[in-house]
Amino acid sequence: MENGYIGLEVAPFMPISIEEEFNEFNKPQPSMEFIKFLSKHYGFTIQSEWDDFVGKNPKVRLATAQQKVEYYMTQAENRLGIRRNQILAKSRKREYVIVRQMLMYVCHLNGLGSLTFIGSFFGNKDHTTVIHAIKTVRSLKDTKNVNFMPVYNSLKHLIEK
């Protein structure tokens, strides 16, 4: 011990990976707690700085998009009683297709990424399938289709304004 220095060095906080940080805060949107965490360790002070960081880092964008899609599917499971594997299956049963299309529509409106990127979350669907889903949901919503409206009303809270 020389001049009051014990000889212990405190290593700066270094995350192992961004994915591990997101696993700790497994939420579809960054919480205030997470923003404070980012502010403390990375110097982000406001949500827009976080958004800029996410936009420039595809791994982070992928993690947040995956978390949002997981959240949307969980909501569909809880509210409609349709299991995730049924939503993602190649089935053409109308009850599964409507939910899948509605979730693609929600992802598109919430700006989760390109149509190809959205399709990748739903069994590697093509971008044209996502376009068809968006047009179908808009059409069914406009005509107030009897089979579609209960699904729409159950999941419309997921659309961010």
N, C-alpha and C positions, 0 to 999 in steps of 0.2 A: 504494500500500500504506500504509494508515493504521492505526496501532495493531496491527500484525500481521495485519490483515484483508486478504486477497488480493482479495476481491471476487467470488469464485465462490460461487454459491448452489447447494446440492444440492437438487434438486426431490424432494419426497416420492414414493415409489413409487405410481404410479397405473396400475392395469391398464387396458388398452384395453377389454376386455370379459371377462366371466366365461367365455364360450365359449372364448376364446383361452387362458385359464388351464387349462381342462379339456383342451384339445387338447395342451397341454404334458404333462399328467399323464393320458394316455389309458388309464385303468384303470377297471374296473367299480366298485371300492371306493376311497375315498380312502386312500392309503398313509400311513404314518407321516411320510414325507418331505413329503407334501402337507399333512398336519395341522400339521407344523412350519412350513411355508411360510405357512399361514393364521394360525398363532399369531404369527409374526414380523410379518406385514403387516397383519393385521386384528385381532389380539388374541384369537383363539379359543385356548383352552387345552386343552379336552377334546373328545372326540368328540360328547358330547351338545350342546355349544354349536354345533358344526358341523351336527348334525342339526336343531336349532332354526332355524338360518339357512337350511338347505335347505328346511325346511317352510314358511317364510315367503316364499321367493323362487321362484316358479314356473319361471323360466328355468333356475335351477340344478337344480331338481328334474327338469325335462325333460332337461337334459344328463346327469344321472346315470342316469336311467331309460333314455335312449337308449343310453348306454354299456353298461349292464347287458344290455339286449336284444341289442345287437351282440355282446357277449361270449357270451351264451347261444347265439346263432345260429352263431357261430364254433365253439363246442364241439360243436354238433349236426353241423356240416359235417365237423369233424375226426373225430368218433367214429362217425358213421353214414354218411358219404360222400354226404350229400344236400346239394345246393347251396342257397344262400340264396334264389335266384330260384325254385327249386322249392318251397321252404317258403312263400314269399309269394304264389305263383301262385294263381289261382282254381281250380286243379285239384282234383278230388275223388278222385284216386288215393289209395287207402288208405295207402300208405307215406308220402305227403306229409302227409296229413291227421293221421295219428297223431303225427307229429313236431310239426306246428303246434299241435295240441291240447296236447301235453305242454309245449311252450314257454309257451303261454298259462297253463297250470296252474302252472308254475314262477314265472312273473311274478306271478300272483295270490298264491301262498303267500309269496313274498318281499316282498309289499306294495308293488309298484311304482306303484300308484295305483288309480283306479276301473276298473271293467270297461270302460267306454267308452275310457278312457285306454289301457288294455292293448290293446284292439281296434285302436286307431289305429296301433299298431306292426306289425300283421299285415295290412296291406292295407285299412285302414279298416273292419275288421269291426265289426259291431254288438255292443252289450253282451250281447245274448241269445246270440250266437254264442260269446262268451267263457264265459257261464254253461253252455252246452251242452258246451263243451270241458272245463270243470272237472268237470261231472257224468260225462262219458264217461270221463275219465282215472280218476276215483275208482272207477267201475264196473269198468273194465278191470283196474285194479290189484287190486281186491278179488277178482275172479274169476280172476286170474292168467292172463289171455288169452295164448295162445301167440305171437300176432303182436305183442302190445304189450309184453310183459315185456323183450325185448332193448332196446327203445327206452327204457323206464323205467330199466332198470339202467344204461344208458349215460349217462343225463342226471340221475339222482337226486342226484348230487353237487352239482348247481347249487342245490338247495333249501337255503336258509340256515336254520340252527336257532336 
